Amino acid sequence: MAGLLLGWAFRTHLENNLDDALAAYQRELLAAASINDAGDLLLDHIPAEPRFSRPMSGWYWQAVMDGKVMRQSVSAGPTQVGALTELSTVDGITERDGPGGRELRIYRRDVTLPGSARPVTILVAAPCDELEADMSQFATHIIVIMTTLGLTFLVAIYLQVGFGLRPLGFVRREIAAIRNGRAERLSPTFPDEIAPVVAEVNAL
């Protein structure tokens, strides 16, 4: 149960961090976007993230206007291969298969820039398999830690029970001595937890 809860908490943490990163890149692109006099979309700068420069890395961004890809990351390759607009049709976070069949976590937002009545769609995507790899590594660590803790607790419980029940072994031996005529009463030097039982046996 503890392992499952920790796994759920860690996955939620990873997803939130990834979503925050995608939203930050989207805001960076939005801040750099403008519309020129001809009505074309311009970007003053692009995110400096190196993964956006590696072809088919799974990390993509696109700026789309009127259904046409105006600018996109180098990693997206040709527009036909890297087009992401059909993958996500609503604002917010979605998960869809992307180029090469790789599952992507996509953050999409439609905005209207000053000087233009036409909305601009900005998408930023990251591969889900990187998140799954982190989860797999964490799960391996959790299994090792929980197994170690479980074995430690089992040993501790065994020792605790053995130590806790040891006085009852003494009582058994002293009762056997009474039965065999070697003693008449139980000795009073027993722990407080079983002292009432010893007193009742002596009274009997």
C-alpha positions as CSV (number, residue, x, y, z in Angstrom):
1,M,0.0,0.0,0.0
2,A,2.8,2.4,0.9
3,G,4.6,1.6,-2.3
4,L,1.5,2.2,-4.4
5,L,0.8,5.5,-2.7
6,L,4.4,6.6,-3.1
7,G,4.3,5.6,-6.8
8,W,1.0,7.5,-7.4
9,A,2.4,10.6,-5.6
10,F,5.7,10.5,-7.6
11,R,3.9,10.1,-10.9
12,T,1.6,13.0,-10.1
13,H,4.7,15.1,-9.2
14,L,6.4,14.2,-12.5
15,E,3.3,15.0,-14.6
16,N,2.8,18.3,-12.8
17,N,6.5,19.2,-13.4
18,L,6.2,18.3,-17.1
19,D,3.0,20.2,-17.5
20,D,4.6,23.3,-15.8
21,A,7.6,23.0,-18.2
22,L,5.3,22.7,-21.3
23,A,3.3,25.7,-20.1
24,A,6.5,27.7,-19.5
25,Y,7.7,27.0,-23.1
26,Q,4.3,28.0,-24.4
27,R,4.3,31.3,-22.5
28,E,7.9,31.9,-23.8
29,L,6.7,31.4,-27.4
30,L,3.6,33.5,-26.8
31,A,5.7,36.4,-25.4
32,A,7.9,36.2,-28.5
33,A,5.0,36.1,-31.0
34,S,3.7,39.1,-32.9
35,I,1.8,39.9,-36.1
36,N,3.5,42.1,-38.8
37,D,1.7,44.5,-41.1
38,A,1.2,41.8,-43.7
39,G,-0.6,39.7,-41.1
40,D,2.1,37.1,-40.8
41,L,3.2,35.5,-37.5
42,L,6.6,36.4,-36.3
43,L,8.7,35.0,-33.4
44,D,11.4,37.2,-32.0
45,H,13.1,34.3,-30.4
46,I,12.6,30.6,-29.8
47,P,13.1,28.4,-26.6
48,A,16.7,27.5,-26.1
49,E,15.9,24.0,-25.0
50,P,18.4,21.7,-26.9
51,R,15.8,18.9,-27.2
52,F,13.8,21.1,-29.5
53,S,16.8,21.0,-31.9
54,R,17.2,17.2,-32.1
55,P,15.2,15.7,-35.0
56,M,12.3,13.5,-33.8
57,S,13.3,13.9,-30.2
58,G,9.7,13.9,-29.0
59,W,10.1,17.5,-27.8
60,Y,8.2,19.7,-30.3
61,W,6.6,23.1,-30.6
62,Q,4.5,24.7,-33.3
63,A,2.9,28.0,-34.0
64,V,-0.2,27.6,-36.3
65,M,-2.4,30.2,-37.9
66,D,-5.4,29.5,-40.2
67,G,-4.5,25.9,-40.1
68,K,-1.0,26.5,-41.5
69,V,2.2,25.8,-39.6
70,M,3.9,29.2,-39.5
71,R,6.9,28.2,-37.3
72,Q,8.0,25.0,-35.6
73,S,10.9,23.5,-33.8
74,V,13.7,21.8,-35.8
75,S,12.9,18.6,-33.9
76,A,9.5,18.4,-35.7
77,G,11.1,17.8,-39.1
78,P,9.1,18.4,-42.2
79,T,5.7,20.0,-41.6
80,Q,3.9,16.9,-42.9
81,V,5.8,14.6,-40.5
82,G,5.9,16.8,-37.5
83,A,2.4,18.4,-37.8
84,L,0.8,18.4,-34.3
85,T,-2.3,20.4,-34.9
86,E,-4.4,17.3,-35.6
87,L,-3.2,15.6,-32.4
88,S,-4.8,18.1,-30.0
89,T,-8.0,19.9,-30.8
90,V,-8.7,21.5,-27.4
91,D,-6.9,23.8,-25.1
92,G,-5.0,22.2,-22.2
93,I,-3.2,19.0,-21.8
94,T,-3.8,15.9,-23.9
95,E,-1.9,12.7,-24.6
96,R,-1.8,11.4,-28.2
97,D,0.4,9.4,-30.5
98,G,2.8,11.7,-32.4
99,P,5.3,11.3,-35.1
100,G,6.8,7.8,-35.3
101,G,3.9,6.5,-33.2
102,R,5.5,7.9,-30.1
103,E,3.1,9.0,-27.4
104,L,3.2,12.7,-26.6
105,R,1.9,14.8,-23.8
106,I,0.7,18.0,-25.6
107,Y,0.0,21.4,-24.2
108,R,-2.2,23.5,-26.6
109,R,-3.5,27.0,-26.3
110,D,-5.4,29.2,-28.8
111,V,-4.7,32.9,-28.4
112,T,-5.5,36.1,-30.3
113,L,-2.5,38.4,-30.6
114,P,-2.8,42.2,-30.7
115,G,-3.2,43.5,-34.2
116,S,-4.9,40.3,-35.5
117,A,-8.4,38.9,-35.3
118,R,-7.2,35.5,-36.3
119,P,-6.4,33.1,-33.5
120,V,-2.9,31.6,-33.2
121,T,-2.5,28.1,-31.9
122,I,0.7,27.3,-30.0
123,L,1.5,23.7,-29.1
124,V,4.3,22.3,-27.1
125,A,4.8,18.5,-26.7
126,A,7.0,16.2,-24.8
127,P,7.4,12.4,-25.0
128,C,5.5,10.3,-22.5
129,D,8.2,7.6,-22.5
130,E,10.7,9.8,-20.7
131,L,8.1,10.1,-17.9
132,E,7.5,6.3,-17.9
133,A,11.3,5.7,-17.7
134,D,11.5,7.9,-14.6
135,M,8.6,6.0,-13.2
136,S,10.1,2.7,-13.9
137,Q,13.4,3.7,-12.2
138,F,11.5,5.0,-9.2
139,A,9.4,1.8,-9.0
140,T,12.6,-0.3,-9.0
141,H,13.9,1.8,-6.1
142,I,10.6,1.5,-4.2
143,I,10.6,-2.3,-4.6
144,V,14.1,-2.5,-3.2
145,I,13.4,-0.1,-0.3
146,M,10.0,-1.7,0.5
147,T,11.4,-5.2,0.4
148,T,14.3,-4.2,2.7
149,L,11.9,-2.5,5.1
150,G,9.6,-5.5,5.0
151,L,12.3,-7.9,5.9
152,T,13.6,-5.6,8.6
153,F,10.2,-5.3,10.1
154,L,9.7,-9.1,10.0
155,V,13.0,-9.6,11.8
156,A,12.1,-6.9,14.3
157,I,8.7,-8.4,15.0
158,Y,10.2,-11.9,15.4
159,L,12.7,-10.6,18.0
160,Q,10.1,-8.4,19.7
161,V,7.6,-11.3,20.1
162,G,10.4,-13.7,21.2
163,F,11.6,-11.2,23.8
164,G,8.0,-10.4,24.9
165,L,7.0,-14.0,25.4
166,R,10.2,-15.1,27.2
167,P,8.7,-14.5,30.7
168,L,5.9,-16.9,29.8
169,G,8.5,-19.6,29.2
170,F,9.8,-18.9,32.8
171,V,6.2,-19.2,34.1
172,R,5.7,-22.5,32.3
173,R,8.9,-23.9,33.8
174,E,8.0,-22.8,37.3
175,I,4.5,-24.3,37.0
176,A,6.2,-27.6,35.9
177,A,8.4,-27.4,39.0
178,I,5.3,-27.0,41.2
179,R,3.6,-29.9,39.5
180,N,6.7,-32.0,40.1
181,G,6.9,-31.0,43.8
182,R,10.1,-29.0,43.4
183,A,8.4,-25.7,44.3
184,E,5.3,-24.5,46.1
185,R,4.8,-21.1,44.5
186,L,5.8,-19.0,41.5
187,S,8.6,-16.5,42.2
188,P,7.4,-12.9,42.3
189,T,10.1,-11.6,40.1
190,F,8.1,-11.4,36.9
191,P,7.4,-8.3,34.7
192,D,4.4,-6.2,35.6
193,E,2.6,-7.3,32.5
194,I,2.2,-10.9,33.8
195,A,2.4,-10.2,37.5
196,P,-1.4,-10.5,38.0
197,V,-1.4,-13.9,36.3
198,V,1.5,-15.0,38.6
199,A,-0.5,-13.8,41.7
200,E,-3.6,-15.7,40.6
201,V,-1.7,-18.9,40.0
202,N,-0.1,-18.5,43.5
203,A,-3.5,-18.0,45.0
204,L,-4.8,-21.1,43.3
